[in-house]
Amino acid sequence: MKLDYRQKLFLYFGLLFTFFTVGIIVFEQVRERNYKTEALIEKLETYTDIIQIAIVDAQDSLAPVLNQLEKILPNELRITIITQNGKVLFDNSIGYYNNLNNHLDRPEIISAAQKGSGSDIRHSDSNQQKYVYFAKKVDGKFIRVALLYNIRVHNFLKPDNVFLYFIILFFAIFIFFIHITTKRLGNTIKQLRDYVLNSDKKNLDQLNFPNDEIGEIGSKIADNYFKLKESQKTILMEKQKLLQHIQVLEEGICFLSPQHKVEYHNGLFIQYLNTIADEPTSDPSIILKDENFVELQEFLAQNEEYYFDGTICKQGKIFAVRANLFEDGSFEVILSDVTKKEKTKQLKQEMTGNIAHELRTPITSIRGYLETLLSQPLSDEKKQYFIERAFQQTIALSAIIQDMSLITKMEEAPNLFAIEKINITELLERVIEEFALQLLEKKIKIRWQIPEDLELLGNENLLYSLFRNLTDNAIRYGGEDLIINISVYNNDADYYYFSFYDTGVGVKEEAHLNRIFERFFRVSEGRTRDDGGSGLGLSIVKNAVLFHKGNISVKNRKEGGLEFLFTLKKNWKK
């Protein structure tokens, strides 16, 4: 049977007080018995003193004197005279005492020989009766007296029961108070237990603790427990949010204890770890041994720094490795794939250099023209020439800035472009109108095979820039007396498939076709910076196609010229 807390408490206190009470009773019983035994021994010692006085003048005739002395001593008193050698000289209870064994081995005689007197309660070896013995050493002899241990002596030595009754009564009263106290304390504990077990169903106000110190403690414990449960719920909820965030985080993260044991990690950490490590593994703690993480291991071995930041290049990728060391000795390790970021950084650096390089030519030209106008005496005709050349360079400069602004907007703020229905035929007519003079000068013809009612959802400015830059590219670099052809050669439920080609010179080095959409890239032959342009036209074309959820590619035509193949989504949505 399982005991509850109150029963256990009552049992513990009850047993403790029972042992205490039994100890007091035993102590008192032994003490009283010893006291009465000492009183009896003192009485027997008095008898030995009387016998000593009576036999002081007797030499060899002890029997007459002792027989006469028996008349004034108690009838049941046994008197024994023993020599120093242990021989019995007289014993009033044994008729053949001359034949008794040597008595030096008797406990009371041994004690008397050592201390002068001794006592013992035992059975007699002579007549097998139980006696209370007392022996005293006097003048080279042992005087021993003994009382028969009968009922009267037994009752005399028996402790008084009054104290026993008092202790039992006190024990019963105390047990009753233990019962009351443990019951009250047990009820308080029971209420606390019921509240803990049913904390989701009970309110703190429903608890009815006693109006005393124990009740105050119980109420305070319950209140603290309620606050603790609420805090645990909040912490658990925040922990779940954190774990969900870590799982969808675009970084691999792993938490390790001060003993370097893995406490938690997300899947991306294992993915990145397997890319870096030489052998496939599912154990995140491999970072503490793998040679690719030597710098991290050195950081964890020191006690000065709390933050580590490094990089690892592996399998053509660049990974950032970060570690945070916490005060308790635990730490986190974060792996991030920064390949794209690093390439973007490198691209921006190259782009900055390219922009500076592209801007240098028109700015240098403008500066040269203006310095000549200011420092040299020129005719009006020469002045007009230099002013017109400077003006042309400002136009080129403006084109570069405008194109850069358009690319930046497409990459960083695509949501700022308005979306509407665009008629492609009307768009192409505007492009032809803009380039009418250049087309006429170079004897270039434009034709298209596009339905007049072809419409798609997109941004008008970007689509215009797309066809405008393709046309501008063909006019600038295709040569003279050529044809530009624009057509929709296929369509499905989602896309229109466009072809834009010219019959010009094309690109002689086909390796350059893979880089033709790069910013400021120019082929080595046939298309140079002297032909004008910002160097961003085809980059704008590619970004405009990507903005409309399409793809673009370029190839040299078998018949000659360059052909661009691209798709535009019919119903593009933000």
Stockholm file with secondary structure:
# STOCKHOLM 1.0

chainA/1-574         MKLDYRQKLFLYFGLLFTFFTVGIIVFEQVRERNYKTEALIEKLETYTDIIQIAIVDAQDSLAPVLNQLEKILPNELRITIITQNGKVLFDNSIGYYNNLNNHLDRPEIISAAQKGSGSDIRHSDSNQQKYVYFAKKVDGKFIRVALLYNIRVHNFLKPDNVFLYFIILFFAIFIFFIHITTKRLGNTIKQLRDYVLNSDKKNLDQLNFPNDEIGEIGSKIADNYFKLKESQKTILMEKQKLLQHIQVLEEGICFLSPQHKVEYHNGLFIQYLNTIADEPTSDPSIILKDENFVELQEFLAQNEEYYFDGTICKQGKIFAVRANLFEDGSFEVILSDVTKKEKTKQLKQEMTGNIAHELRTPITSIRGYLETLLSQPLSDEKKQYFIERAFQQTIALSAIIQDMSLITKMEEAPNLFAIEKINITELLERVIEEFALQLLEKKIKIRWQIPEDLELLGNENLLYSLFRNLTDNAIRYGGEDLIINISVYNNDADYYYFSFYDTGVGVKEEAHLNRIFERFFRVSEGRTRDDGGSGLGLSIVKNAVLFHKGNISVKNRKEGGLEFLFTLKKNWKK
#=GR chainA/1-574 SS CCCCHHHHHHHHHHHHHHHHHHHHHHHHHHHHHHHHHHHHHHHHHHHHHHHHHHTSSCSSCHHHHHHHHTTTSCTTEEEEEEETTSCEEEETTCTTGGGCCCCTTSHHHHHHHHHSEEEEEEECTTTCCEEEEEEEEETTEEEEEEEECCHHHHHHHSCCSHHHHHHHHHHHHHHHHHHHHHHHHHHHHHHHHHHHHTTTTCCGGGCCCCSSHHHHHHHHHHHHHHHHHHHHHHHHHHHHHHHHHHHHCSSEEEEECTTSCEEEECHHHHHHHHHHSSSCCSCGGGGGTCGGGHHHHHHHHCSSCSEEEEEEEETTEEEEEEEEECTTSCEEEEEEECHHHHHHHHHHHHHHHHHHHHHHHHHHHHHHHHHHHHHSCCCHHHHHHHHHHHHHHHHHHHHHHHHHHHHHHHHHCGGGSCCEEEEHHHHHHHHHHHTHHHHHHTTCEEEEECCTTCEEEECHHHHHHHHHHHHHHHHHHSCSSCEEEEEEEEECSSEEEEEEEESSCCCSCGGGGGGTTSTTCCCSSSCCGGGCCCSCHHHHHHHHHHHTTCCEEEEECTTSSEEEEEEEETBCCC
#=GC SS_cons         CCCCHHHHHHHHHHHHHHHHHHHHHHHHHHHHHHHHHHHHHHHHHHHHHHHHHHTSSCSSCHHHHHHHHTTTSCTTEEEEEEETTSCEEEETTCTTGGGCCCCTTSHHHHHHHHHSEEEEEEECTTTCCEEEEEEEEETTEEEEEEEECCHHHHHHHSCCSHHHHHHHHHHHHHHHHHHHHHHHHHHHHHHHHHHHHTTTTCCGGGCCCCSSHHHHHHHHHHHHHHHHHHHHHHHHHHHHHHHHHHHHCSSEEEEECTTSCEEEECHHHHHHHHHHSSSCCSCGGGGGTCGGGHHHHHHHHCSSCSEEEEEEEETTEEEEEEEEECTTSCEEEEEEECHHHHHHHHHHHHHHHHHHHHHHHHHHHHHHHHHHHHHSCCCHHHHHHHHHHHHHHHHHHHHHHHHHHHHHHHHHCGGGSCCEEEEHHHHHHHHHHHTHHHHHHTTCEEEEECCTTCEEEECHHHHHHHHHHHHHHHHHHSCSSCEEEEEEEEECSSEEEEEEEESSCCCSCGGGGGGTTSTTCCCSSSCCGGGCCCSCHHHHHHHHHHHTTCCEEEEECTTSSEEEEEEEETBCCC
//
